[in-house]
Amino acid sequence: MLKLLSFSSCRIHSIFPSGIRTGSSVSNATFLQVSNSFSVFSRKTQNLVRRALFCSDTSDGSEQVMKFEVKESESGTQSKCSSAFLPTDPRTEDYPKELGWEADDRTELSVSILTSPTSNSFGIPLAIELIEKQHWLELKTHITDSNATTLLQQLFDSEADPIIILRYFNWSQKQFNISYTLELTCRLLHSLASVKKYSKIRSFLDGFVKKNENHSNSSFFHMLSMCSNHFCSNSIIIDMLLLAYVQNSKIHMAIEVFDRAGDYGFKLSALSCNPLLYALVKVKKVERVEYLYKEMIKRRIEVNLFTFNIVINGLCKVGKLNKARDVIEDLKAWGISPNVVTYNTLIDGYCKMGKVGKMNKANAILKEMVESKICPNEITYNILIDGFCKDENVSAAMKVFQEMRRQDLKPSVITYNTLVNGLCNDGKLDEACGLRDEMLSLGLKPDIVTYNALINGFCKKKKVRETRELVDDIRNRGLVPNVITYNTLIDAYCKDQMMEKAFDLHRVMLESGISPTGSTYNCLIAGLCRQGNMEGARKLLEEMQDKGLRADVVTYNILIDALCRKGESRKATRLLNAMFSMGLSPTHLTYNTLMDGYCREGNLRAALNVRSQMEKDRKVANIVTYNVLINGYCKKGKLEEANRLLNELLERGLVPNQNTYQVVREEMVEKGFLPDIEGHLYNVPGSS
């Protein structure tokens, strides 16, 4: 017999299970029949659903609970039944009679088992014990893919330990290849949050976002809110979801979570927002960084020094230095003091992205840093030394180096490499070698970067013997030449038109297992072009492409220059068009070379067309452009037009360089034409 345990009325949908497993095969068949076929009695108005819970009196004393959901179609007389007994082998018509309904009531009945998934001896306590001990093989004998979800629901209903539920959730998903509903997922997350198992939540969400392709963020937010209105738990879960997306490089999904969290009013933290900001900085999506930063301030998310430093770094990377200074002011307004990283980032921004006078501004920030009682560190000085070297002010870099040592800061290999490279580029090879020796005396080992800088310096001076000694020294010290070493040497041979040695070195490079780069081929192509061997250059270009290396702007500039020098500027123009078709952006050098080619051929109209194309490409004519065109007009004897261009460049604020003076002196002044520019160039060296 089945005894009625509880009875309630509510508006819900009836459940029609495909099958019910009980301890008795006889009763199982009976209830299946009832569940699938019971439809008797009739009334006519609104639907009302009744739910009943029953337990059976089985011979072995175990308890089986069954749920009856009854949908009644009128709000008339409700059953007053508080307990009822059903036979274990009932007739269909017995159900409504036992529950107190009349024969003309229109009723639909459905049955589902709420406990024992498999046998009389298996229940929630045993299931929990098996899960806790991770006896998965034994548990599997009681569970099938058709009732795995039922056990999960029962674990939730029994308020089992959330860790037990998590274990079963993960095991059953993998074992039965189940994809649980979003509702059950959110219930699990809430249960873990309720016992503050935050590391488990993070781990679970990491796996969730890795494989989740079925649920949108909007559905996740909706279901999370439906499962619980606990604001704190929801905020924590969403915060961790955002972080999981960032850590799995799903940045667009993370941004969507950030936006939707604002819509729902959930509170995010710097623990998730800072990594998102950093990820956006890495891919240079600085506009998004600015938006997120403003939203964080607006939503009163607890920002910290790391937040500000990340934003400042992003702005500096794209040259928005004034905005970076504004963020430092925001930082101070929040009562947070900038640290050495803050100032280093800003100094580095000016050194790398600043324009005229950039190093003066970098020095001003250094002064402000010291006045704020923040001590510069090795990185600060390395940034300044690198900035001065790239600004071709090696003497200033050396002064910073001396100041660094006065502050008892130890220069690193990076410091010395930067200075060695700067001195070599400035042609001061003896001083560069002296620094290399100083490194050795201090116990610092010069690396391949040090030697590459020295080799480059000696190659530029065409000092072959010293270069060979450096190459031997590399091997003697156990260092391995890298692709930059080989490229530097190949380039030197090509510029000396020693192509045979250049190709020999290229072969050694391949035999050493070092793959040539685009720069390697560019050096070789340039060498062949200098010899006028365009066919050899074409074959090298094909070889380069066969190896999966893409011709770049440098490659095309080399080829365009070679064709222009041969008087084949029209062919060079076709290469310019090919650059556009490949998605390459021509540089000033590209356009100026092509203009010079047409000017050499006396085709000034074509040269002016190239200039127009350059300006349409948003590249303003520079001093080299004007030098080329002025020289072209002078060669054609059109000195008045040349004089007009000379005035134009001055009106645009361009500063004439030595080449400008040379063209004016040789092509104008020495030929008796005095430029009408109000004395700007009357004092040209060598002019009378």
Secondary structure, DSSP 4 states (H G I P E B T S, - for coil): -EEEEEEEEE-------S----S-HHHHHHHHHHHHH-EE----S--EEEEEEEEEE-TT--EEEEEEEEEES-SSSPP--S--EE-SS--TTHHHHHHT--TT--EEEEEEE-S-SS-TT--HHHHHHHHHTT-HHHHHTT--TTTHHHHHHHHHHTT--HHHHHHHHHHHHHHHT----HHHHHHHHHHHHHTT-HHHHHHHHHHHHHH--S--HHHHHHHHHHH---HHHHHHHHHHHHHHHHHTT-HHHHHHHHHHHHHHTPPP-HHHHHHHHHHHHHTT-HHHHHHHHHHHHHTT----HHHHHHHHHHHHHTT-HHHHHHHHHHHHHTT----HHHHHHHHHHHHHH--TTHHHHHHHHHHHHHHTT----HHHHHHHHHHHHHTT-HHHHHHHHHHHHHTTPPP-HHHHHHHHHHHHHTT-HHHHHHHHHHHHHTTPPP-HHHHHHHHHHHHHTT-HHHHHHHHHHHHHTT----HHHHHHHHHHHHHTT-HHHHHHHHHHHHHTTPPP-HHHHHHHHHHHHHTT-HHHHHHHHHHHHHTTPPP-HHHHHHHHHHHHHTT-HHHHHHHHHHHHHTT----HHHHHHHHHHHHHTT-HHHHHHHHHHHHHTT----HHHHHHHHHHHHHTT-HHHHHHHHHHHHHTTPPP-HHHHHHIIIIIGGGT----STTTTTT-TT--
